[in-house]
Amino acid sequence: MDPVFLDAPNHYAVEVVGNTIKFWVNGNLVIDYVDDTVPYENGAVPLTYGGLQFDWDWESVGWVDNVVVTDMR
């Protein structure tokens, strides 16, 4: 079953701990990625640095609401 709703709100969660990124859609874990390039080469940017982007293609329309970013350091 596809974890993304086409006609209802979707809930996303991202967790970044060390060199591991996990991404959930509506409570379903869809990405569990470990960046095994640690230690990084000079000039490389680790996964723990970056931003969050939602993108809709073509004639799709989307809204983002209630975004919460928590630094757990």
C-alpha angles and dihedrals in degrees: 000000000000109000094211121088116219097193103031139051118287125212120215130192129184126191123189116186118167106309096342126097123190125185127191130192115197091340094310116119104230102164128035106168130172116197101218095182090094121158092053123221119246110287095016118132115224122225090251088073120070145062146273123257134178116195132188120196133214113341095345117123127203141173130206120208138168098020112181123185117189126190106209097188 
